[in-house]
Amino acid sequence: MKAISIKQPFIDLIIKGQKTLEIRSWQTKVRGDVLLCSSANPKIKGLLSGYALAIAEIVDCRPFMKKDAMLACCGYEPGLYAWELANIRKIKPFPVKGKLGFFHIEFQH
């Protein structure tokens, strides 16, 4: 399964449904389910780091706009891309060694 690393606390905000846009400097044509993994660094006390935590569906990728900042839980910066996430499903956490960009993890859901 395709996987992506997301820093804490942002991955927890996605899982809670408070953050529906993941902001990246690059666009993607990937659509469908991806495994969301918490980045190992920086470690934030009380939040899991270095674990696969959920599955999300990427339903769109478009230029990041000022009006998107609230859904992205961050400030606006021009030139970035908003990945629209939907259908978030928690999984039983398991440790992963993340990488930059998309990477592959053997996972059956």
N, C-alpha and C positions, 0 to 999 in steps of 0.2 A: 504494500500500500504506500502511496506517496505520503510523505510526512513533512512537516515544517516546524521549525523552532520559533517560539514566541516568548519574549521576556515576561517575567513576573513584574508587576501584578497584572499585566494586560491579559494574559491567558486566563486568569481567574475571572476577570471582568467579562471575557467572551463566554466562559462557561456559565456565568450567572445571567447572561442575556443582556448585560448593560452595555457591552461593546459589540456592535454588529458589523463594523468595518475594520479590517486590518490594513494598516497603511504601510506601504513599501515604496522603495525608490525604483522598483522595476514592475512592469506589468506582466501578467501571466495569461496564457490561453487555457490553463488547466481549469477544468470545471468538474464538479462532483465531489465525492468524499475524499478528505485528507485527514490524516492523523495529526492532532495538535500536540506538540511536545513543549514542555517548559524548558527554557534555556537553563543550562547549568550555572551560568554566571549572569548577573550577580545573584548571589543567594540572599533571599530576603527572609528574615526570621518568620517562621510560621507558615511559609508557602513552599510547596514542593518545587524543587528545581532539579532538572535532569530526568524528568519522567514524561511518558506519554500519558495524557490526561483526558482527551476527548476526541471525538470525530466531528468534523464540521463539513458542510457542503459549501464549496465556492460556487456561487451562482452568477457572479458578474465581476468584472474588473474595469474600472473607469478612472479618469483623472480625478484626483482629490480636489474637492471644492470647499470653500469657506463654510458653506452650510452643512458639510459633513462632519465638522470638528466634534460636535456633541456625540454623534453616533460612533466616532472613532476614539473618544475619550482622550483627545490630545489637541494641541494647538494646530492651527492651519499653517502649512508650508506649501508654497507653489511647486509644481513640478513632480509631485508624488502621485501615487496611484492608490485607489481605494478598492480593496477586495471585499466584496459583499459576501458575508457569511450567513448561513441559515442552517436549520435543522441540527442544532448542536446536541450531541449526545455524550454524556459522561461515560467513561469506561473505568474498569478497575486499573488504577495506575500501575505502570511497570517502568523500570529504569531504561533509559535510552541514552545513547551517545549521539547528540545532535550534530548537525552540520549546517553550513550556510546554504541557502537556497533549498530547493526540494531535495529530499533524499528518500531512499526506499527502506521500509521496515516490514519484515514478515509479520503479518497480523491478520487474524481471521475474526471478523465481527459478525 
